[in-house]
Amino acid sequence: MVRFEQDGPLANLILDNPPLNQIDREVISDLIAAVERLEGAEDVRAILIRGAGDVFSAGADVNLFGGLGAMTCGR
């Protein structure tokens, strides 16, 4: 769901979850894996996150938030 491409010092993370690049558990997992891959990469100076196609992202899947309560400061 997230493609990684490197062009010299530029790392591209491309959301590829058609048709609207919606953020879901798999996309989040892939983004975490891509960032972990980049940790300590001395040849990368910048990261560009973009969406495949015409839409960056339609946002998150609201089902991800089911059962979550209000968060309290200091917790």
MIDOSE-1310 file (N, C-alpha, C; in nm, 2 decimals, decimal comma, always signed):
residues 75
mvrf	+0,08/-0,12/+0,00/+0,00/+0,00/+0,00/+0,09/+0,13/+0,00; +0,21/+0,11/+0,04/+0,31/+0,23/+0,03/+0,43/+0,18/-0,05; +0,45/+0,25/-0,16/+0,57/+0,22/-0,24/+0,69/+0,31/-0,19; +0,81/+0,25/-0,20/+0,93/+0,33/-0,16/+1,01/+0,34/-0,29
eqdg	+1,05/+0,46/-0,32/+1,14/+0,48/-0,43/+1,25/+0,58/-0,38; +1,37/+0,56/-0,42/+1,47/+0,65/-0,39/+1,54/+0,71/-0,51; +1,55/+0,84/-0,52/+1,61/+0,91/-0,63/+1,73/+1,00/-0,57; +1,85/+0,94/-0,56/+1,96/+1,01/-0,50/+1,93/+1,03/-0,35
plan	+1,94/+1,15/-0,30/+1,91/+1,18/-0,16/+1,76/+1,20/-0,13; +1,67/+1,18/-0,23/+1,53/+1,20/-0,20/+1,46/+1,06/-0,19; +1,40/+1,04/-0,08/+1,32/+0,92/-0,06/+1,17/+0,95/-0,09; +1,10/+0,88/-0,17/+0,96/+0,90/-0,20/+0,88/+0,79/-0,14
lild	+0,79/+0,82/-0,06/+0,69/+0,73/+0,00/+0,56/+0,76/-0,07; +0,51/+0,66/-0,15/+0,39/+0,68/-0,23/+0,27/+0,60/-0,18; +0,17/+0,67/-0,13/+0,05/+0,60/-0,09/-0,02/+0,54/-0,22; -0,04/+0,41/-0,22/-0,09/+0,34/-0,34/-0,20/+0,25/-0,29
nppl	-0,32/+0,31/-0,25/-0,43/+0,24/-0,20/-0,55/+0,29/-0,28; -0,57/+0,24/-0,41/-0,67/+0,30/-0,49/-0,81/+0,27/-0,44; -0,91/+0,35/-0,47/-0,90/+0,47/-0,56/-0,86/+0,60/-0,50; -0,87/+0,61/-0,36/-0,86/+0,73/-0,29/-0,74/+0,74/-0,19
nqid	-0,66/+0,64/-0,20/-0,54/+0,63/-0,10/-0,59/+0,65/+0,04; -0,69/+0,58/+0,08/-0,75/+0,59/+0,21/-0,65/+0,53/+0,31; -0,63/+0,60/+0,43/-0,54/+0,55/+0,53/-0,61/+0,44/+0,61; -0,56/+0,32/+0,61/-0,62/+0,21/+0,69/-0,50/+0,15/+0,76
revi	-0,53/+0,04/+0,83/-0,43/-0,03/+0,91/-0,31/-0,07/+0,83; -0,34/-0,13/+0,71/-0,23/-0,17/+0,62/-0,14/-0,06/+0,58; -0,20/+0,06/+0,54/-0,12/+0,17/+0,50/-0,04/+0,22/+0,62; -0,09/+0,23/+0,74/-0,02/+0,27/+0,85/+0,10/+0,18/+0,88
sdli	+0,07/+0,05/+0,87/+0,18/-0,05/+0,89/+0,29/-0,03/+0,79; +0,25/-0,01/+0,66/+0,35/+0,01/+0,56/+0,43/+0,14/+0,57; +0,36/+0,24/+0,62/+0,43/+0,37/+0,65/+0,54/+0,35/+0,76; +0,50/+0,28/+0,86/+0,59/+0,26/+0,97/+0,71/+0,18/+0,92
aave	+0,69/+0,08/+0,84/+0,80/+0,00/+0,79/+0,89/+0,08/+0,70; +0,83/+0,17/+0,62/+0,91/+0,25/+0,53/+1,00/+0,35/+0,61; +0,94/+0,41/+0,72/+1,02/+0,50/+0,80/+1,13/+0,43/+0,88; +1,10/+0,31/+0,92/+1,20/+0,22/+0,99/+1,31/+0,19/+0,89
rleg	+1,28/+0,17/+0,77/+1,38/+0,14/+0,66/+1,47/+0,26/+0,64; +1,41/+0,38/+0,66/+1,49/+0,50/+0,64/+1,57/+0,55/+0,76; +1,54/+0,49/+0,88/+1,61/+0,53/+1,00/+1,76/+0,50/+0,98; +1,84/+0,59/+0,99/+1,99/+0,57/+0,98/+2,04/+0,57/+0,84
aedv	+1,95/+0,60/+0,74/+1,99/+0,60/+0,60/+2,07/+0,73/+0,57; +2,20/+0,72/+0,58/+2,28/+0,84/+0,57/+2,27/+0,91/+0,43; +2,23/+0,83/+0,33/+2,22/+0,88/+0,19/+2,09/+0,95/+0,16; +2,00/+0,95/+0,25/+1,87/+1,02/+0,23/+1,87/+1,15/+0,31
rail	+1,84/+1,26/+0,24/+1,84/+1,39/+0,30/+1,70/+1,45/+0,31; +1,60/+1,39/+0,23/+1,46/+1,44/+0,23/+1,37/+1,33/+0,20; +1,25/+1,34/+0,26/+1,14/+1,24/+0,24/+1,02/+1,31/+0,18; +0,97/+1,26/+0,07/+0,85/+1,32/+0,01/+0,74/+1,21/+0,02
irga	+0,63/+1,25/+0,08/+0,51/+1,16/+0,09/+0,41/+1,21/+0,00; +0,36/+1,12/-0,10/+0,27/+1,17/-0,20/+0,17/+1,05/-0,22; +0,06/+1,09/-0,29/-0,04/+0,99/-0,33/-0,02/+0,95/-0,47; -0,05/+0,82/-0,50/-0,05/+0,78/-0,64/-0,18/+0,83/-0,70
gdvf	-0,18/+0,86/-0,83/-0,30/+0,90/-0,90/-0,32/+1,05/-0,87; -0,45/+1,09/-0,88/-0,49/+1,23/-0,87/-0,52/+1,27/-0,73; -0,53/+1,18/-0,64/-0,57/+1,22/-0,50/-0,46/+1,18/-0,40; -0,42/+1,28/-0,32/-0,32/+1,24/-0,21/-0,38/+1,14/-0,12
saga	-0,49/+1,17/-0,05/-0,56/+1,08/+0,03/-0,69/+1,13/+0,07; -0,79/+1,05/+0,07/-0,93/+1,09/+0,12/-0,94/+1,09/+0,27; -0,83/+1,05/+0,34/-0,83/+1,05/+0,48/-0,83/+0,91/+0,54; -0,86/+0,90/+0,67/-0,85/+0,78/+0,74/-0,98/+0,70/+0,73
dvnl	-0,97/+0,57/+0,74/-1,09/+0,49/+0,75/-1,15/+0,51/+0,89; -1,27/+0,57/+0,91/-1,32/+0,60/+1,04/-1,34/+0,48/+1,13; -1,35/+0,36/+1,07/-1,36/+0,24/+1,15/-1,24/+0,22/+1,24; -1,12/+0,28/+1,20/-1,00/+0,27/+1,29/-1,02/+0,33/+1,43
fggl	-1,12/+0,42/+1,44/-1,14/+0,49/+1,56/-1,25/+0,44/+1,65; -1,31/+0,33/+1,61/-1,42/+0,27/+1,68/-1,37/+0,22/+1,82; -1,44/+0,25/+1,92/-1,41/+0,21/+2,06/-1,31/+0,30/+2,13; -1,26/+0,40/+2,06/-1,17/+0,50/+2,13/-1,24/+0,60/+2,20
gamt	-1,20/+0,64/+2,32/-1,26/+0,74/+2,40/-1,18/+0,87/+2,39; -1,23/+0,97/+2,46/-1,16/+1,10/+2,46/-1,03/+1,08/+2,53; -0,93/+1,14/+2,48/-0,79/+1,14/+2,54/-0,78/+1,25/+2,64; -0,71/+1,22/+2,75/-0,69/+1,32/+2,85/-0,55/+1,37/+2,85
cgr	-0,53/+1,50/+2,87/-0,40/+1,56/+2,88/-0,32/+1,49/+2,99; -0,19/+1,47/+2,97/-0,10/+1,41/+3,07/-0,10/+1,26/+3,07; -0,18/+1,20/+2,98/-0,19/+1,05/+2,97/-0,11/+1,00/+2,86
